[in-house]
Amino acid sequence: GGGGGGGGGGGGGGGGGGGGGGGIYLSILFQELEQCLRTAPDPALLADILHKTVLHPLCVKYPPSAKYRRCFLTELIKKLESTAAEPLDELYEALADVLKEEESTHCYKNYLLPTGDCVSLSESTALISGGTTGLVTWEAALLLAQWALQNPALFRDRTILELGSGIGFTGIAICKTCQPRAFIFSDCHPRVLRQLGENIRLNGFIPEPDVPWSIQTESQGQELEGESCQNPKVIVAELDWGSVTEEQLLGLRADVVIAADVVYDPEIILALIGMLQKLSTCRADRRAPEVFIASTIRNPDTYQLFQAELGGCLLHPVFSSFAFLPLSPFLVLCLRGAGALSKSRILSWSWI
């Protein structure tokens, strides 16, 4: 099958906290906060932070995990008590309210986009849940979405297919900011597909049709072309990389293919390569779509295997760069046309 870590990009807004390196940035922010309080011990600063995070209307409506809020508020109180600032009753009351809550298997994470829009996601509080890693947002997906927001022309007025969408952040962010003509979210795990559909609706989009689109149903006239009352048109597709055929992929008509954190297991690399080969010839005009694959390099051997398999398909890398600074090694592979592979190393990035 072809799942993947799936999902997101941008910045952690409204107290949501993302995958990957959010803890590192919180640590830096808390250090800066402590310095500010020692220089000018003013509880109004903490009150402002409180109302822009835990008590922000977005976080009240879609609250992050109780554990996350408890740890965040506890750290704020520690910073307050380490200085000469006056006690802030509102801060202690907020912590008391969180301590009354029971832990849940799901929570919300809220992300503020540079456009001022936001993406809210419901996701699992466990990294592995229901036999899949696709119910949480992973670092490469966060970075891919931020990169997409900086390169909107690649997606504008085009049909986008995302492989291993997970819970959907990357695609939702692109739909809200990059003006694609149509966006096809895809995954193969039933629980992931259900959660993905819920998150798409949570953010104001209605998948067409209003159930996971099966690759087997294209003969029933569920084509992606034609007028839509929604812009962009959104599809949720159940897509198994190992079993899908080129004929079945014809109905998707993708101009651009994206994926994040799908090169993490040697066992799925061959299925992914096979999927990319099918996609390269599945358009009626025989033009291959552009393919962007974002990866966090956790195991160099696994990534080298992926590159070797690409080389076996006569795909040769050409080096270029973008302006990002990862917290861990991070690459975007760009596959263009018939056999030209551009490997783009990410050099710097910023957390929003």
N, C-alpha and C positions, 0 to 999 in steps of 0.2 A: 504494500500500500504506500501511500505517500502523504504522511501527515506533516510533521515538522513542528518546530518550536512555535511557529506562528507569530503573529501579530502585531507590533506596535512601533511607534517612534515619536519623537518630539520631546516634550519636557514634562516633568511631573508637576502638575499644577494643582492648586486647591488642596494640598495635603495628601495627594494621591500616592506619590512615591512610585517609581517605575521599577523595571527589572534592572539587572546589571549593577550600575555604579551609584544608585541613588544614595546609599549609605555613606559613601565617601564624600559626596557633596554636602550631605547633612552635617557630617563631622566638621567640615570646613566652615559651614555657615554658623554652627554652634560656637566654634572658636571665635569667629568674628563678633558674634553676638555678645559673648562674654567680655571681650575687649571693649566693646561699646558701652556695656553696662558699668564696667569698672571706671571708664572715663567719665561717663555721665549717667549715674544711676537713676534712670527714669522708667517707672513701671508702664508709662504710656507706650513705650516702644514694644514691650511684651504684649500689651493689649492690642496693639496694631497687628502684630504677628498672629496673635490668637484669632482675630477676626478675619485674617486673610488665609487661614489654614483650617483649623478644626471647626471654627464657627462660621466659616465662609458658607453662604447659602448653598453653593454647589456641594460642599462636603456634608452639610446637614441633610440635603436631599439624597445624596449618594455617598454614604459614609465609607471611608476606608476601614480596614479591619480594626477591631477593638484593640488588639495587641499593638498595632502600629500607632494608633492614637494615644494609647496608654504610655508607650515608650517615649513618644514625641513630647507629650505634656510633662512627663516626669523629668525629661531632660531640660525643658524650659524652666521648671521649678528649681532644679539644681542650679541653673545659671542665675536665676533670680536670687536664690538664697546665698550664693557665693559672693554677692555684692551688697552694697549698703542701700539698695533700692527698697522702697516701701513694698510690703506684701500686696499682692494683687488677688483679691477675693475671687474674681471671675475666673482666674486660672485654676485655683483650687476647686472651684465648683465644677468646672469642665472636667477635671480629672475624676472627681467624685461621680459624676454622671457616667463616665466611661467605665469605671470600676463596677457599676451596677449591671453592665451589659454582659450577656453570655457570649462566649466565642462561637463563631459561625464557620462553616466550611467554605463560605463564599463572602466576598467583600466587593467594594467598588474601588476603582482607581480613576482619578480625574486628571486629564492632561489639558493644559492651556496651550493653544497653538499661537504662532506669531501673528496670525490674522485677528486674534481676539476671540475666535471661536474656541469651543472646547470639545473634547471627546471623553465620554464617560464609559467605563467598561465594568461589567460584572465578571469576576474571575475567581478561580479557586484560590484558597489561602495556602494550599499545598502545591509544591512544585510538580509532583506526580499525583494524579487523581484519576480514578476510573481507568487505570491502565494506560494513561497517556500523559505526555508533557504539554499537550496543546491547549490546556485550560488556563495557562498563565502567559504573560507577555515577557518576551526575552529580549536581551540587549540588542542583538543585531536588528531585530524588528523595529526597535525604537530608533536606531540610527538610520535605517533605511527610510523610514518615514520622514525624518528630518532632512535627509539628503533629497528625497523626492520633493519636499516643500521648497528646497532651494533650486530645483530644476523642473518647474511646473510645465515648461514647454514640451518636455518629453511625454507628458501624459494628456495634454489638452486636446479635446475633441478626438480621442482615440479610445479603442476598446482594450481594456486592461484585464489580464488574467493573472490572479495571484495563486501560486501553488503553496499548499500548506498554510492557509490563512490563519489557523488557530482561532483566537477569539476576536480578531479583526481590527486591531488598531491601525496598522499600516494602511489598509484599504479604506477604512473610514476617514482617516486623515487626508488621504489623497482625494477621496470623493468630496470632502468639504472644502478643499483648497486648490486643487489642480484642474478642475473642470474636465474630467474625462467624459467621453460620450457614453460609455458603459463600463461597469466594473463587475468582474466575475470573481467572487470569493470562492475558494474551493478547499476541501479537505476530505478525508475519508473516514474519520471516526465519528460515529453517531452522536456521542455526547458533545464533541467539539462542534459539530454542525448545529446542534440545538442551541448551544451557548452563543455561537457566532450569529445565528439568526436573531436571538434576543438582543444582542449588543447592537446589531444593525438597526433594529427597530427603536432601541433606546436612544439612538442618535438621529432619529428622524427620517430614516430611509425604510422603504417597504420593498423587500425582495420580490422579484417577479419570476415565476409565480410565487405565491405566498407559502411555499413549502420548499425544502431542499430540492433543487433541480437535478434529476438523475441524468447522467450521460446517456442512459438507455432510452430516454424519452424523446430524442430529437425527431424521431419519425412521426411523432404526434403533433408536429408543427410548432414546437416550442423553440423558435428561432430567435436570435438576438437582434436581428434587424427589424426596422419598422419604427413607428412612432411610439413614444412612451410619455405618460403623463408626468413622469418624474425625471429630473435631470440631476445626476446621471441615472441611467437605467442600472439597476442593481440585481445581480443574480447570485444565488448561493448554490453551488454545484457540488454534488457528491462525486469525487474524482479519485479513482484508484490508479496510481501511476503504472502499476504492473499489468493491469488488464485492459486499459483503455486502448482503442485503436485509432489510427489516423482518420478513418472515416467518421468515427464518432466525434473526434475533435473538430471536424470541419464546421460543425454548428456553432462553435465558440467564436471563430473568426477574430482571434486576438491579434492586435497590432503590437502590443507590448506584454511581456510576461515578467513578473517579479516573484521573488521568493526570499524569505529571511530565515536564517538559522535552520536550513534543511540539510546541511552537510555536516552532520554530527555523528552519524552512525555508518560504518562501512557497509552494513547490510542493505541500506537503502540507496547507496550511491549508484549502483547499476540501474535500479529502477528510475532514479532521477535522470541519469544520462539517457536512458531509453525514452523517457518522457520528452526531454529536450530534442531528441532526434525526431520524434513523431511531430512535435510542434513545428519543427523547421520546414516541414513539407505539407502541413495540414490545411493551409489556406487555399482557397479556390484559385487565386492568382499565382500560387506556388511561391510567393514571397515569404521568406522567413520573418517571424516577428523579432523585435529586439528583446533581449532577455537580460534582466538585471538580477543577480543573485548576491545577497548580502550574507556574510559569514563572520561570526566570531571564531577566531582560531584558537580553540581550546586544546586540540590534539593535532600537532603539525603533521603526524603520519596520516591521519584521516584526511586532512585537506590535501596532502600530497597525492594520496590515492585518487581523490576527486580530479585533481589536475592531470594525473596520468591517464585516467579514463577519458577525460576530455581530449587529451593529446591523441589517444587511440582512435578518436573519432575525427582526427585531422583538424582539430580546433587549436590554433596557435595563439598564445597571448601577445598582446602589444601593450606596453606600459604607458600609463598616464596617471594623473593625480587629481584629487579634490581637496578641499579645505576642511579637514576634520582632524581631531585629536582623540583617538579612542582611549578608553580606560584599559582595554586589552586589545591584542592584535585584531584588526578588523579589515575586511576586504569587500569590495563590490566587484563582481565579475560582470562584464558587459559582453553579451554574445550578440553580434550583429550579422545579419544576412547569412550567406552561405559559407560558413566556416571561418569567419574572422572573429577572434575572441580578444576583447580588450580588457586587460586586468587593471583595475583602477585602485590604487592604494589610498586609503583614507588617511590624511595627514593631521587634521585637527578638527575638533568639534566643540560645541558649547552646550551646556545643560541649560534649558530655558526655565 
